[in-house]
Amino acid sequence: MIAPDLLWFAIRVKSQCEKMVSEALRYKGFEEFLPLYWSRRRWSDRIKVIQLPLFAGYLFCRFDLADRSSILTIPGVSHVVGQGRVPLPVDSGELESVRLAVSCGQNIEPWCGLEVGNSVRIENGPLRGIEGMLLRFKGSNHLILGVQLLQRSVAVEVDESWVMPSISRGPFMSTPGISRKNGSRLPSMRTTALSSVVSN
């Protein structure tokens, strides 16, 4: 049985090894979390819908640091994310927000950048209770969820009627970063959501 007080850590894996490492961790008895999304890929003669990792090259696992060597010996594992050789835990609230977004049935995908918007709170729907900022793009509204340690984020579709202005947070403070598709360096943040305009 997995102890409830264990911390979550991010594990860096080799390219296209996320699912293999995820299965190996489960086989060894670890609790892992590999968030996936559906992507349409065009082949020479057809379009195929496949599942890909939301955070390419990463997955998450709860474990005691005394068991780290057992994880590092799994083929495809590069290292546990941290500062130097010291692993740093992932904020459990951030992971729960990502987990909720993945399971809520809305479209979700990696997000390549952030913009400054107004603070909002999701008051209705499956994402109720999440706060941050709302971004409007591609003609619809998207909630942006981030994992601070990885400086990566994902976008999940939300209905505009779910969103209300939030008074519990100040303006979003952005810092310089490099935005690249599926490999963005993002401003440090907790769970966030972005918006150009929020109607009262």
C-alpha positions as YAML, in Angstrom:
chain: A
units: angstrom
residues:
- id: 1
  name: MET
  ca: [0.00, 0.00, 0.00]
- id: 2
  name: ILE
  ca: [1.31, 3.46, -0.94]
- id: 3
  name: ALA
  ca: [1.71, 5.85, 2.02]
- id: 4
  name: PRO
  ca: [-0.63, 8.87, 1.65]
- id: 5
  name: ASP
  ca: [2.06, 11.34, 2.80]
- id: 6
  name: LEU
  ca: [4.52, 10.58, 0.00]
- id: 7
  name: LEU
  ca: [5.44, 13.52, -2.24]
- id: 8
  name: TRP
  ca: [5.08, 13.71, -6.01]
- id: 9
  name: PHE
  ca: [8.19, 14.12, -8.15]
- id: 10
  name: ALA
  ca: [8.67, 14.74, -11.87]
- id: 11
  name: ILE
  ca: [10.75, 12.17, -13.75]
- id: 12
  name: ARG
  ca: [12.62, 13.10, -16.93]
- id: 13
  name: VAL
  ca: [12.60, 10.30, -19.48]
- id: 14
  name: LYS
  ca: [14.11, 9.73, -22.90]
- id: 15
  name: SER
  ca: [12.14, 10.69, -26.01]
- id: 16
  name: GLN
  ca: [9.04, 8.54, -26.62]
- id: 17
  name: CYS
  ca: [9.69, 6.46, -23.48]
- id: 18
  name: GLU
  ca: [6.96, 8.02, -21.33]
- id: 19
  name: LYS
  ca: [4.42, 5.18, -21.65]
- id: 20
  name: MET
  ca: [7.04, 2.45, -21.25]
- id: 21
  name: VAL
  ca: [8.40, 4.03, -18.05]
- id: 22
  name: SER
  ca: [4.86, 4.59, -16.75]
- id: 23
  name: GLU
  ca: [4.08, 0.88, -17.12]
- id: 24
  name: ALA
  ca: [7.39, -0.09, -15.49]
- id: 25
  name: LEU
  ca: [6.68, 2.14, -12.49]
- id: 26
  name: ARG
  ca: [3.23, 0.58, -12.03]
- id: 27
  name: TYR
  ca: [4.75, -2.89, -12.31]
- id: 28
  name: LYS
  ca: [7.19, -2.01, -9.51]
- id: 29
  name: GLY
  ca: [4.31, -0.83, -7.31]
- id: 30
  name: PHE
  ca: [4.77, 2.94, -7.61]
- id: 31
  name: GLU
  ca: [1.89, 5.38, -8.04]
- id: 32
  name: GLU
  ca: [2.51, 7.24, -11.29]
- id: 33
  name: PHE
  ca: [0.68, 9.87, -13.31]
- id: 34
  name: LEU
  ca: [1.22, 10.28, -17.06]
- id: 35
  name: PRO
  ca: [-1.25, 12.90, -18.36]
- id: 36
  name: LEU
  ca: [-2.15, 12.28, -22.01]
- id: 37
  name: TYR
  ca: [-4.10, 14.13, -24.71]
- id: 38
  name: TRP
  ca: [-5.54, 13.18, -28.09]
- id: 39
  name: SER
  ca: [-3.76, 14.57, -31.14]
- id: 40
  name: ARG
  ca: [-4.64, 14.39, -34.83]
- id: 41
  name: ARG
  ca: [-1.57, 13.47, -36.89]
- id: 42
  name: ARG
  ca: [-1.49, 13.49, -40.68]
- id: 43
  name: TRP
  ca: [0.23, 10.56, -42.36]
- id: 44
  name: SER
  ca: [0.91, 10.29, -46.09]
- id: 45
  name: ASP
  ca: [-2.51, 8.83, -46.88]
- id: 46
  name: ARG
  ca: [-4.65, 9.38, -43.78]
- id: 47
  name: ILE
  ca: [-5.22, 11.27, -40.54]
- id: 48
  name: LYS
  ca: [-4.73, 9.29, -37.34]
- id: 49
  name: VAL
  ca: [-5.80, 10.24, -33.81]
- id: 50
  name: ILE
  ca: [-3.25, 9.18, -31.19]
- id: 51
  name: GLN
  ca: [-2.59, 9.79, -27.50]
- id: 52
  name: LEU
  ca: [0.53, 11.77, -26.61]
- id: 53
  name: PRO
  ca: [2.03, 12.98, -23.30]
- id: 54
  name: LEU
  ca: [0.88, 16.44, -22.24]
- id: 55
  name: PHE
  ca: [4.36, 17.15, -20.87]
- id: 56
  name: ALA
  ca: [6.64, 15.57, -23.45]
- id: 57
  name: GLY
  ca: [9.62, 13.89, -21.81]
- id: 58
  name: TYR
  ca: [8.12, 13.90, -18.31]
- id: 59
  name: LEU
  ca: [5.82, 11.92, -16.06]
- id: 60
  name: PHE
  ca: [5.05, 12.10, -12.34]
- id: 61
  name: CYS
  ca: [5.49, 9.60, -9.53]
- id: 62
  name: ARG
  ca: [4.95, 9.43, -5.75]
- id: 63
  name: PHE
  ca: [7.79, 7.76, -3.92]
- id: 64
  name: ASP
  ca: [10.10, 7.84, -0.93]
- id: 65
  name: LEU
  ca: [13.48, 9.30, -1.84]
- id: 66
  name: ALA
  ca: [15.04, 6.18, -0.35]
- id: 67
  name: ASP
  ca: [13.55, 4.30, -3.33]
- id: 68
  name: ARG
  ca: [14.98, 6.66, -5.94]
- id: 69
  name: SER
  ca: [17.64, 4.19, -7.11]
- id: 70
  name: SER
  ca: [14.91, 1.67, -7.98]
- id: 71
  name: ILE
  ca: [13.36, 4.27, -10.29]
- id: 72
  name: LEU
  ca: [16.64, 5.40, -11.88]
- id: 73
  name: THR
  ca: [17.40, 1.82, -12.96]
- id: 74
  name: ILE
  ca: [14.25, 1.65, -15.13]
- id: 75
  name: PRO
  ca: [15.23, 1.72, -18.84]
- id: 76
  name: GLY
  ca: [14.36, 5.11, -20.37]
- id: 77
  name: VAL
  ca: [14.58, 7.10, -17.12]
- id: 78
  name: SER
  ca: [17.04, 9.99, -17.24]
- id: 79
  name: HIS
  ca: [16.73, 11.62, -13.81]
- id: 80
  name: VAL
  ca: [14.38, 12.95, -11.15]
- id: 81
  name: VAL
  ca: [13.77, 16.67, -11.71]
- id: 82
  name: GLY
  ca: [15.32, 18.89, -9.07]
- id: 83
  name: GLN
  ca: [18.03, 21.39, -8.31]
- id: 84
  name: GLY
  ca: [21.40, 19.87, -9.02]
- id: 85
  name: ARG
  ca: [21.28, 16.38, -7.53]
- id: 86
  name: VAL
  ca: [18.53, 17.27, -5.04]
- id: 87
  name: PRO
  ca: [15.05, 16.16, -6.24]
- id: 88
  name: LEU
  ca: [12.34, 18.80, -5.77]
- id: 89
  name: PRO
  ca: [8.70, 17.77, -5.20]
- id: 90
  name: VAL
  ca: [5.94, 18.91, -7.54]
- id: 91
  name: ASP
  ca: [3.10, 20.96, -6.06]
- id: 92
  name: SER
  ca: [0.30, 18.44, -5.46]
- id: 93
  name: GLY
  ca: [-2.34, 21.11, -6.11]
- id: 94
  name: GLU
  ca: [-0.95, 21.73, -9.58]
- id: 95
  name: LEU
  ca: [-1.03, 18.02, -10.38]
- id: 96
  name: GLU
  ca: [-4.60, 17.68, -9.11]
- id: 97
  name: SER
  ca: [-5.67, 20.54, -11.39]
- id: 98
  name: VAL
  ca: [-4.01, 18.85, -14.37]
- id: 99
  name: ARG
  ca: [-5.58, 15.50, -13.40]
- id: 100
  name: LEU
  ca: [-9.02, 17.13, -13.18]
- id: 101
  name: ALA
  ca: [-8.56, 18.82, -16.56]
- id: 102
  name: VAL
  ca: [-7.51, 15.53, -18.20]
- id: 103
  name: SER
  ca: [-10.52, 13.66, -16.79]
- id: 104
  name: CYS
  ca: [-13.20, 16.34, -17.27]
- id: 105
  name: GLY
  ca: [-13.93, 15.44, -20.90]
- id: 106
  name: GLN
  ca: [-12.94, 18.82, -22.38]
- id: 107
  name: ASN
  ca: [-10.38, 19.23, -25.15]
- id: 108
  name: ILE
  ca: [-6.87, 19.62, -23.75]
- id: 109
  name: GLU
  ca: [-3.46, 20.14, -25.36]
- id: 110
  name: PRO
  ca: [0.05, 21.44, -24.58]
- id: 111
  name: TRP
  ca: [0.19, 25.23, -24.44]
- id: 112
  name: CYS
  ca: [3.16, 27.14, -25.84]
- id: 113
  name: GLY
  ca: [2.92, 30.49, -24.11]
- id: 114
  name: LEU
  ca: [1.19, 32.80, -21.64]
- id: 115
  name: GLU
  ca: [-0.31, 36.26, -21.89]
- id: 116
  name: VAL
  ca: [-1.32, 38.74, -19.22]
- id: 117
  name: GLY
  ca: [-5.07, 38.74, -18.43]
- id: 118
  name: ASN
  ca: [-7.58, 39.23, -15.64]
- id: 119
  name: SER
  ca: [-7.86, 36.94, -12.63]
- id: 120
  name: VAL
  ca: [-10.85, 34.62, -12.80]
- id: 121
  name: ARG
  ca: [-12.46, 31.73, -10.93]
- id: 122
  name: ILE
  ca: [-14.26, 28.78, -12.50]
- id: 123
  name: GLU
  ca: [-17.66, 28.70, -10.77]
- id: 124
  name: ASN
  ca: [-19.43, 25.97, -12.77]
- id: 125
  name: GLY
  ca: [-18.68, 22.81, -14.69]
- id: 126
  name: PRO
  ca: [-16.16, 20.03, -14.00]
- id: 127
  name: LEU
  ca: [-13.32, 22.52, -13.32]
- id: 128
  name: ARG
  ca: [-15.25, 24.39, -10.61]
- id: 129
  name: GLY
  ca: [-13.03, 25.95, -7.93]
- id: 130
  name: ILE
  ca: [-9.86, 26.44, -10.01]
- id: 131
  name: GLU
  ca: [-8.54, 30.01, -10.02]
- id: 132
  name: GLY
  ca: [-6.12, 31.79, -12.30]
- id: 133
  name: MET
  ca: [-6.43, 33.65, -15.59]
- id: 134
  name: LEU
  ca: [-8.34, 32.90, -18.75]
- id: 135
  name: LEU
  ca: [-6.98, 33.02, -22.30]
- id: 136
  name: ARG
  ca: [-9.14, 33.31, -25.39]
- id: 137
  name: PHE
  ca: [-7.64, 31.75, -28.51]
- id: 138
  name: LYS
  ca: [-8.79, 29.91, -31.61]
- id: 139
  name: GLY
  ca: [-12.24, 31.43, -31.11]
- id: 140
  name: SER
  ca: [-12.84, 29.80, -27.72]
- id: 141
  name: ASN
  ca: [-11.86, 30.08, -24.06]
- id: 142
  name: HIS
  ca: [-9.08, 27.97, -22.57]
- id: 143
  name: LEU
  ca: [-7.94, 27.49, -18.99]
- id: 144
  name: ILE
  ca: [-4.16, 27.33, -18.75]
- id: 145
  name: LEU
  ca: [-2.78, 24.92, -16.13]
- id: 146
  name: GLY
  ca: [0.90, 24.94, -15.26]
- id: 147
  name: VAL
  ca: [3.44, 22.82, -13.43]
- id: 148
  name: GLN
  ca: [5.82, 25.35, -11.89]
- id: 149
  name: LEU
  ca: [8.77, 22.99, -11.46]
- id: 150
  name: LEU
  ca: [8.76, 22.04, -15.16]
- id: 151
  name: GLN
  ca: [7.84, 25.54, -16.37]
- id: 152
  name: ARG
  ca: [5.38, 23.89, -18.76]
- id: 153
  name: SER
  ca: [1.65, 24.39, -19.19]
- id: 154
  name: VAL
  ca: [-1.40, 22.92, -20.90]
- id: 155
  name: ALA
  ca: [-4.65, 24.40, -22.22]
- id: 156
  name: VAL
  ca: [-8.12, 22.97, -21.57]
- id: 157
  name: GLU
  ca: [-11.34, 24.27, -23.12]
- id: 158
  name: VAL
  ca: [-13.84, 25.93, -20.79]
- id: 159
  name: ASP
  ca: [-17.29, 27.39, -21.34]
- id: 160
  name: GLU
  ca: [-17.36, 31.18, -20.94]
- id: 161
  name: SER
  ca: [-20.43, 30.88, -18.70]
- id: 162
  name: TRP
  ca: [-18.34, 28.96, -16.13]
- id: 163
  name: VAL
  ca: [-15.99, 31.92, -15.54]
- id: 164
  name: MET
  ca: [-16.42, 34.73, -13.01]
- id: 165
  name: PRO
  ca: [-13.99, 37.53, -12.10]
- id: 166
  name: SER
  ca: [-11.85, 36.64, -9.09]
- id: 167
  name: ILE
  ca: [-11.02, 39.06, -6.30]
- id: 168
  name: SER
  ca: [-8.74, 36.71, -4.37]
- id: 169
  name: ARG
  ca: [-5.69, 37.17, -6.61]
- id: 170
  name: GLY
  ca: [-3.71, 40.10, -7.84]
- id: 171
  name: PRO
  ca: [-2.67, 40.70, -11.47]
- id: 172
  name: PHE
  ca: [-0.59, 38.03, -13.14]
- id: 173
  name: MET
  ca: [3.06, 39.01, -13.15]
- id: 174
  name: SER
  ca: [4.89, 37.71, -16.17]
- id: 175
  name: THR
  ca: [8.63, 37.22, -16.58]
- id: 176
  name: PRO
  ca: [10.65, 36.83, -19.77]
- id: 177
  name: GLY
  ca: [10.62, 33.37, -21.26]
- id: 178
  name: ILE
  ca: [11.15, 31.45, -24.46]
- id: 179
  name: SER
  ca: [7.98, 30.11, -26.08]
- id: 180
  name: ARG
  ca: [8.23, 27.04, -28.26]
- id: 181
  name: LYS
  ca: [5.53, 24.55, -29.24]
- id: 182
  name: ASN
  ca: [5.49, 21.67, -26.70]
- id: 183
  name: GLY
  ca: [8.75, 22.91, -25.17]
- id: 184
  name: SER
  ca: [8.03, 26.31, -23.71]
- id: 185
  name: ARG
  ca: [9.91, 28.04, -20.99]
- id: 186
  name: LEU
  ca: [7.12, 29.72, -19.07]
- id: 187
  name: PRO
  ca: [6.87, 32.25, -16.25]
- id: 188
  name: SER
  ca: [6.96, 30.67, -12.78]
- id: 189
  name: MET
  ca: [3.39, 30.14, -11.64]
- id: 190
  name: ARG
  ca: [0.97, 28.10, -9.64]
- id: 191
  name: THR
  ca: [-2.16, 26.80, -11.36]
- id: 192
  name: THR
  ca: [-3.18, 29.54, -13.82]
- id: 193
  name: ALA
  ca: [-5.73, 30.36, -16.42]
- id: 194
  name: LEU
  ca: [-5.58, 33.21, -18.90]
- id: 195
  name: SER
  ca: [-8.04, 35.71, -20.45]
- id: 196
  name: SER
  ca: [-8.01, 38.68, -22.71]
- id: 197
  name: VAL
  ca: [-11.37, 39.97, -21.45]
- id: 198
  name: VAL
  ca: [-13.73, 38.77, -18.73]
- id: 199
  name: SER
  ca: [-17.23, 40.19, -18.86]
- id: 200
  name: ASN
  ca: [-18.96, 41.19, -15.64]
...
